Amino acid sequence: MIIKLSFHTFNSLIGLSLGRDGSWKNFIMGNENKVENEEKQKLKELKENHIFWEDKALTQLGFTTNLFTTIGIAILGYFVSIRKDLPTLYFCSNAEIHWGLCLYVLSSVLIAISVFYGIFCITSRLWDFRLTRHLALYRKKFFNDKTEDVDAEIVIDVSNIKKIKNFFKIICKDIDFIKENEIKQKEVFIHKYKKIKEYTEALGKTTWSTYKRQVMLFLSGTIIYGLSILIN
């Protein structure tokens, strides 16, 4: 049996499901708001997830850097204590090569450089945190004053910055920090903010690169020392 509905009857049925006025607009807007809220919730979850794992990464970075540096210093102390049990180091073209001693010296040098990189990494990270804290404070103050996010107005490119030179430049000279009265001077504020932001970005890259070198040198030094034990 075929049921025919008049336009008025059909509109009345739709009106029951969509509201007393039968308006499609409220129905569509409701769906759009629902989708928008779901997107915001998903974005919030992703942001919180990123912050959580970023915090974990930084915590583990600090822990492992301190661990390798401490163990490296302890190994150097051990190397010094066993030095008297090894033959005297001297250079002679006719002398027989003492491979155990050569590997001992090589491993000592590698571990010492590893410790140096560890101290370098810890110092870089400390300055990075100091500058980042300063930026976070004045970013908040700038937003309260201008209702603008300063990060949205700047573009940072540190690809051409020399890491080592930038590091010593930061720790050996006074940083031109943002002052309270400069919040009202937008151009001055943004110029200083961008400069310090470049420092933090470069320090972050320096921290990770020195950490990688520290681990590689530490592992190389311990493996070489292990070989010197097997040779002896």
C-alpha positions as semicolon CSV with decimal commas, in nm:
position;residue;x (nm);y (nm);z (nm)
1;M;0,000;0,000;0,000
2;I;0,136;0,338;-0,102
3;I;0,092;0,617;0,152
4;K;0,081;0,970;0,016
5;L;0,164;1,257;0,245
6;S;0,084;1,616;0,174
7;F;0,358;1,880;0,209
8;H;0,180;2,017;0,517
9;T;0,169;1,673;0,681
10;F;0,537;1,605;0,599
11;N;0,641;1,944;0,739
12;S;0,441;1,875;1,055
13;L;0,619;1,544;1,108
14;I;0,958;1,709;1,059
15;G;0,851;1,982;1,297
16;L;0,790;1,724;1,568
17;S;1,148;1,595;1,538
18;L;1,320;1,931;1,492
19;G;1,114;2,153;1,719
20;R;0,780;2,319;1,735
21;D;0,877;2,570;1,466
22;G;1,004;2,294;1,234
23;S;1,320;2,492;1,166
24;W;1,612;2,320;0,997
25;K;1,840;2,602;1,107
26;N;1,840;2,508;1,474
27;F;1,900;2,145;1,386
28;I;2,201;2,224;1,162
29;M;2,347;2,475;1,408
30;G;2,310;2,221;1,685
31;N;2,505;1,965;1,485
32;E;2,773;2,222;1,396
33;N;2,812;2,320;1,761
34;K;2,836;1,954;1,859
35;V;3,108;1,888;1,599
36;E;3,294;2,205;1,700
37;N;3,284;2,105;2,068
38;E;3,411;1,758;1,983
39;E;3,697;1,908;1,782
40;K;3,788;2,143;2,068
41;Q;3,780;1,854;2,314
42;K;4,000;1,643;2,086
43;L;4,244;1,932;2,040
44;K;4,256;1,982;2,416
45;E;4,331;1,613;2,468
46;L;4,608;1,619;2,207
47;K;4,759;1,933;2,364
48;E;4,751;1,779;2,712
49;N;4,904;1,461;2,573
50;H;5,184;1,662;2,409
51;I;5,253;1,856;2,731
52;F;5,257;1,533;2,933
53;W;5,511;1,356;2,710
54;E;5,721;1,670;2,664
55;D;5,749;1,695;3,042
56;K;5,843;1,326;3,061
57;A;6,110;1,372;2,792
58;L;6,266;1,670;2,972
59;T;6,260;1,487;3,305
60;Q;6,429;1,181;3,157
61;L;6,679;1,401;2,973
62;G;6,784;1,566;3,297
63;F;6,801;1,234;3,482
64;T;7,008;1,052;3,219
65;T;7,242;1,348;3,166
66;N;7,316;1,364;3,539
67;L;7,348;0,985;3,553
68;F;7,603;0,959;3,269
69;T;7,797;1,258;3,404
70;T;7,813;1,113;3,756
71;I;7,911;0,766;3,637
72;G;8,169;0,921;3,402
73;I;8,332;1,110;3,689
74;A;8,332;0,791;3,899
75;I;8,497;0,595;3,616
76;L;8,765;0,863;3,578
77;G;8,836;0,834;3,950
78;Y;8,868;0,458;3,908
79;F;9,103;0,503;3,611
80;V;9,326;0,730;3,821
81;S;9,335;0,471;4,102
82;I;9,451;0,187;3,871
83;R;9,706;0,395;3,682
84;K;9,991;0,273;3,906
85;D;9,924;-0,086;3,797
86;L;9,994;-0,002;3,431
87;P;10,334;0,051;3,265
88;T;10,478;0,398;3,218
89;L;10,353;0,580;2,911
90;Y;10,630;0,695;2,678
91;F;10,679;0,738;2,306
92;C;10,955;0,552;2,123
93;S;10,965;0,435;1,763
94;N;11,145;0,111;1,856
95;A;10,937;0,021;2,163
96;E;10,677;-0,254;2,165
97;I;10,320;-0,126;2,164
98;H;10,133;-0,199;2,486
99;W;9,778;-0,224;2,355
100;G;9,624;-0,248;2,699
101;L;9,781;0,085;2,797
102;C;9,685;0,248;2,466
103;L;9,321;0,143;2,505
104;Y;9,326;0,260;2,869
105;V;9,446;0,606;2,766
106;L;9,197;0,623;2,478
107;S;8,903;0,522;2,698
108;S;9,012;0,774;2,965
109;V;9,016;1,053;2,708
110;L;8,673;0,957;2,571
111;I;8,516;0,936;2,917
112;A;8,671;1,272;3,011
113;I;8,526;1,437;2,698
114;S;8,192;1,270;2,775
115;V;8,191;1,428;3,122
116;F;8,275;1,764;2,965
117;Y;7,978;1,731;2,729
118;G;7,758;1,633;3,024
119;I;7,850;1,951;3,213
120;F;7,800;2,146;2,890
121;C;7,453;1,991;2,847
122;I;7,347;2,059;3,208
123;T;7,457;2,423;3,184
124;S;7,278;2,471;2,852
125;R;6,959;2,321;2,993
126;L;6,977;2,543;3,302
127;W;7,002;2,860;3,092
128;D;6,727;2,736;2,863
129;F;6,493;2,698;3,163
130;R;6,589;3,039;3,297
131;L;6,515;3,219;2,969
132;T;6,198;3,017;2,903
133;R;6,063;3,109;3,248
134;H;6,129;3,476;3,170
135;L;5,949;3,451;2,835
136;A;5,650;3,270;2,987
137;L;5,612;3,542;3,251
138;Y;5,622;3,832;3,005
139;R;5,413;3,653;2,745
140;K;5,139;3,635;3,007
141;K;5,183;4,002;3,104
142;F;5,177;4,109;2,738
143;F;4,857;3,915;2,679
144;N;4,692;4,073;2,984
145;D;4,786;4,418;2,858
146;K;4,727;4,382;2,483
147;T;4,502;4,072;2,468
148;E;4,740;3,945;2,198
149;D;4,960;3,637;2,191
150;V;5,312;3,754;2,112
151;D;5,413;3,407;1,988
152;A;5,163;3,443;1,703
153;E;5,345;3,754;1,576
154;I;5,700;3,620;1,550
155;V;5,879;3,362;1,337
156;I;6,192;3,195;1,476
157;D;6,466;3,054;1,253
158;V;6,774;2,914;1,427
159;S;6,907;2,710;1,136
160;N;7,197;2,951;1,082
161;I;7,286;3,002;1,449
162;K;7,615;2,842;1,558
163;K;7,534;2,642;1,870
164;I;7,866;2,660;2,053
165;K;7,917;3,029;1,977
166;N;7,560;3,105;2,084
167;F;7,608;2,909;2,409
168;F;7,918;3,097;2,519
169;K;7,761;3,423;2,407
170;I;7,468;3,363;2,642
171;I;7,663;3,256;2,950
172;C;7,946;3,509;2,909
173;K;7,746;3,826;2,853
174;D;7,451;3,994;3,016
175;I;7,117;3,908;2,857
176;D;6,903;4,206;2,763
177;F;6,594;4,092;2,952
178;I;6,250;4,245;2,899
179;K;6,164;4,519;3,146
180;E;5,825;4,588;3,297
181;N;5,780;4,928;3,131
182;E;5,855;4,783;2,786
183;I;5,527;4,592;2,777
184;K;5,357;4,912;2,661
185;Q;5,614;4,955;2,380
186;K;5,504;4,680;2,146
187;E;5,788;4,698;1,891
188;V;6,058;4,704;2,159
189;F;5,889;4,423;2,346
190;I;5,857;4,199;2,040
191;H;6,219;4,266;1,938
192;K;6,353;4,161;2,278
193;Y;6,110;3,871;2,308
194;K;6,214;3,735;1,967
195;K;6,583;3,764;2,052
196;I;6,546;3,571;2,377
197;K;6,321;3,319;2,203
198;E;6,599;3,256;1,952
199;Y;6,837;3,195;2,241
200;T;6,604;2,936;2,397
201;E;6,547;2,756;2,066
202;A;6,922;2,739;2,003
203;L;6,989;2,624;2,360
204;G;6,732;2,349;2,322
205;K;6,907;2,217;2,012
206;T;7,244;2,251;2,186
207;T;7,119;2,050;2,484
208;W;7,003;1,756;2,273
209;S;7,309;1,754;2,046
210;T;7,554;1,761;2,340
211;Y;7,353;1,490;2,516
212;K;7,384;1,263;2,212
213;R;7,760;1,321;2,198
214;Q;7,790;1,257;2,571
215;V;7,616;0,918;2,545
216;M;7,812;0,812;2,235
217;L;8,147;0,905;2,391
218;F;8,059;0,739;2,721
219;L;7,958;0,413;2,553
220;S;8,265;0,420;2,328
221;G;8,495;0,477;2,628
222;T;8,345;0,193;2,833
223;I;8,355;-0,051;2,538
224;I;8,719;0,035;2,465
225;Y;8,810;-0,012;2,831
226;G;8,635;-0,347;2,823
227;L;8,855;-0,445;2,528
228;S;9,167;-0,337;2,719
229;I;9,070;-0,575;3,002
230;L;9,025;-0,863;2,757
231;I;9,365;-0,794;2,597
232;N;9,542;-0,793;2,934
